[in-house]
Amino acid sequence: MSGFRCECGAVIKETSDSLCYKGRLISDVEYFELGDHVKAPIRQWLERHTNGIDDVDGAVQMLAFTVVQRHLQRIFRDVFVCVECGRLMIEPTGNRNEEFVVFAPSENPVSAATFGILAPPRGRHVHAFWRDGRGSIRWEKYPWDKSTESIPGWKEFNQWTDLEKAYYELVDRLNVLKIPLSSTILVNEDKVIHRFEEKSDIKS
């Protein structure tokens, strides 16, 4: 599904992964049954690889795919928050052919906390990378945050100096706006020029 329309008329886009207004819903019963779902594939994986692993990354990736895709995904239900009106839309049975179960917020106006109910409870990330004569900046922009409405979430550059300048200006502006940042990084080819993580600020 590339997108659908909310009752308020807004279009909810689903064209990429890691959407800040999309989440997964799981019942308490299913949550506590997760252990039973994953025990068998983990045991099978360990039995097949007790004699050593040649491709560790590949084996781990396959295990993760098996557990998540085959067992967890079938018990999750997709949940969306409309970034215009705050309605919560829940997929009823995992079948997109059925209508969403919709809940409207009781508050008016809708608070940022309601819009961000599915957003990760941490600071946001800023990534700036330069390679082979081209670069880009990307940061986690929340569409309901009006204070950052004029700041693009993605921008490309053809000059390293422009990218470097834009990175520091973006970080400074987000700090002024008091937008929590979990990490920022500026990379030129394979060299880390600047990195911020949690409460440490390290320049190389």
C-alpha positions as CSV (number, residue, x, y, z in Angstrom):
1,M,0.0,0.0,0.0
2,S,1.4,3.4,-1.0
3,G,-1.1,5.4,0.9
4,F,-4.7,5.9,2.0
5,R,-7.0,8.7,3.1
6,C,-7.9,9.7,6.6
7,E,-11.5,10.6,7.5
8,C,-10.3,14.3,7.7
9,G,-9.2,14.1,4.1
10,A,-5.4,13.9,4.7
11,V,-3.4,11.4,2.8
12,I,-1.4,8.9,4.9
13,K,1.6,7.9,2.9
14,E,3.3,4.5,3.3
15,T,6.1,4.7,0.8
16,S,9.1,3.9,3.0
17,D,10.2,2.3,6.2
18,S,10.8,3.8,9.6
19,L,7.7,6.1,9.5
20,C,7.3,8.2,12.6
21,Y,3.5,8.1,12.4
22,K,3.3,4.3,11.9
23,G,3.6,1.6,14.6
24,R,2.7,-1.9,15.5
25,L,0.0,-3.0,18.0
26,I,0.2,-6.2,20.0
27,S,-2.1,-7.5,22.6
28,D,-0.9,-8.4,26.1
29,V,-1.7,-12.0,25.6
30,E,0.3,-12.2,22.4
31,Y,3.2,-10.2,24.0
32,F,3.6,-12.8,26.7
33,E,3.4,-15.6,24.1
34,L,6.3,-14.2,22.1
35,G,8.7,-16.5,23.9
36,D,6.8,-19.6,22.7
37,H,6.8,-18.2,19.1
38,V,10.5,-17.7,18.9
39,K,11.9,-20.7,20.9
40,A,11.5,-23.2,18.0
41,P,13.3,-21.1,15.3
42,I,16.1,-20.2,17.7
43,R,16.6,-23.8,18.8
44,Q,16.6,-24.9,15.2
45,W,19.1,-22.3,14.2
46,L,21.5,-23.2,17.1
47,E,21.3,-26.9,16.2
48,R,22.2,-26.2,12.6
49,H,25.2,-24.0,13.6
50,T,26.8,-25.8,16.5
51,N,29.7,-26.9,14.4
52,G,30.8,-23.3,13.6
53,I,29.5,-20.4,11.5
54,D,31.3,-19.3,8.3
55,D,29.0,-16.4,7.6
56,V,28.1,-14.9,11.0
57,D,26.3,-11.8,9.6
58,G,24.3,-13.9,7.1
59,A,23.3,-16.4,9.8
60,V,22.2,-13.7,12.2
61,Q,20.3,-11.9,9.5
62,M,18.5,-15.2,8.6
63,L,17.6,-15.8,12.2
64,A,16.2,-12.3,12.6
65,F,14.3,-12.6,9.4
66,T,12.8,-15.9,10.5
67,V,11.8,-14.7,13.9
68,V,10.4,-11.3,12.9
69,Q,8.8,-12.2,9.5
70,R,7.4,-15.6,10.3
71,H,6.3,-15.2,13.9
72,L,6.1,-11.6,15.0
73,Q,4.7,-9.9,11.9
74,R,1.7,-12.2,11.8
75,I,0.6,-11.1,15.3
76,F,1.2,-7.4,14.9
77,R,-1.3,-5.0,13.5
78,D,-0.3,-1.8,11.8
79,V,-1.3,1.5,13.5
80,F,-1.2,4.9,12.0
81,V,-1.6,8.4,13.4
82,C,-2.9,11.1,11.1
83,V,-0.5,14.0,11.2
84,E,-3.2,16.5,10.4
85,C,-6.0,15.6,12.9
86,G,-4.4,13.1,15.3
87,R,-6.8,10.2,14.5
88,L,-5.5,6.8,15.5
89,M,-6.1,4.1,12.8
90,I,-5.7,0.5,13.7
91,E,-5.6,-2.4,11.2
92,P,-8.3,-4.7,12.6
93,T,-7.1,-8.2,11.5
94,G,-4.0,-7.7,9.5
95,N,-6.1,-7.6,6.3
96,R,-5.8,-4.3,4.5
97,N,-9.0,-5.0,2.6
98,E,-10.9,-4.3,5.8
99,E,-11.6,-0.8,7.1
100,F,-9.4,0.6,9.8
101,V,-10.7,1.0,13.3
102,V,-10.5,4.7,13.9
103,F,-10.2,6.6,17.2
104,A,-10.4,10.4,17.3
105,P,-8.5,12.4,20.0
106,S,-10.7,13.9,22.7
107,E,-8.6,17.0,23.1
108,N,-8.9,20.1,20.9
109,P,-6.5,21.4,19.8
110,V,-4.6,18.1,19.5
111,S,-1.3,18.2,21.4
112,A,2.1,17.3,20.0
113,A,2.2,14.4,22.4
114,T,-0.8,12.9,20.7
115,F,0.7,13.3,17.3
116,G,3.9,11.8,18.5
117,I,2.5,8.8,20.3
118,L,4.1,6.4,17.8
119,A,7.4,8.3,17.5
120,P,10.4,6.8,19.3
121,P,10.9,8.1,22.9
122,R,14.4,9.4,22.3
123,G,16.2,12.3,20.6
124,R,16.4,12.5,16.9
125,H,19.2,11.7,14.5
126,V,21.0,13.9,12.0
127,H,23.1,12.2,9.3
128,A,25.4,14.0,6.8
129,F,27.5,12.0,4.4
130,W,29.8,13.0,1.6
131,R,31.1,10.5,-0.9
132,D,32.4,10.6,-4.5
133,G,31.6,14.2,-5.1
134,R,28.1,14.2,-3.8
135,G,26.5,14.4,-0.3
136,S,23.3,14.7,1.6
137,I,21.8,15.6,5.0
138,R,19.0,13.7,6.5
139,W,17.3,14.1,9.9
140,E,14.2,12.7,11.6
141,K,11.6,15.4,10.8
142,Y,8.2,15.0,12.4
143,P,5.4,16.4,10.1
144,W,3.3,17.6,13.1
145,D,6.1,19.7,14.5
146,K,5.3,23.2,13.2
147,S,8.5,24.7,14.6
148,T,10.6,22.8,12.0
149,E,8.1,23.0,9.2
150,S,10.4,25.2,7.0
151,I,13.4,22.8,7.5
152,P,13.7,20.1,4.9
153,G,14.2,16.6,6.2
154,W,16.4,15.6,3.3
155,K,18.7,17.8,1.2
156,E,21.4,16.9,-1.4
157,F,24.7,18.8,-2.1
158,N,27.3,19.0,-4.9
159,Q,29.9,20.9,-2.8
160,W,31.5,19.6,0.3
161,T,31.8,23.1,1.9
162,D,28.0,23.6,1.4
163,L,27.2,20.3,3.0
164,E,29.5,21.0,6.0
165,K,28.1,24.5,6.5
166,A,24.5,23.2,6.3
167,Y,25.2,20.4,8.8
168,Y,26.5,22.7,11.5
169,E,23.7,25.3,10.8
170,L,21.1,22.5,11.1
171,V,22.4,21.2,14.4
172,D,22.6,24.7,15.8
173,R,19.1,25.5,14.7
174,L,17.7,22.4,16.1
175,N,19.4,23.1,19.4
176,V,18.0,26.6,19.4
177,L,14.5,25.2,18.8
178,K,15.2,22.8,21.7
179,I,14.7,19.7,19.5
180,P,16.2,16.8,21.4
181,L,19.1,15.1,19.5
182,S,20.2,11.6,20.2
183,S,23.1,11.7,17.7
184,T,24.5,13.6,14.8
185,I,27.3,12.7,12.5
186,L,29.2,14.4,9.6
187,V,31.3,12.1,7.4
188,N,33.6,13.0,4.5
189,E,34.3,9.8,2.5
190,D,35.3,7.4,5.4
191,K,36.5,10.1,7.8
192,V,34.2,11.2,10.7
193,I,34.5,15.0,10.8
194,H,32.0,15.5,13.6
195,R,30.0,13.3,15.9
196,F,27.6,13.9,18.7
197,E,26.2,11.1,20.8
198,E,24.0,11.5,23.9
199,K,25.9,14.1,26.1
200,S,29.3,13.8,24.5
201,D,30.5,16.1,21.8
202,I,33.6,14.8,20.0
203,K,35.4,16.5,17.1
204,S,38.1,14.8,15.1
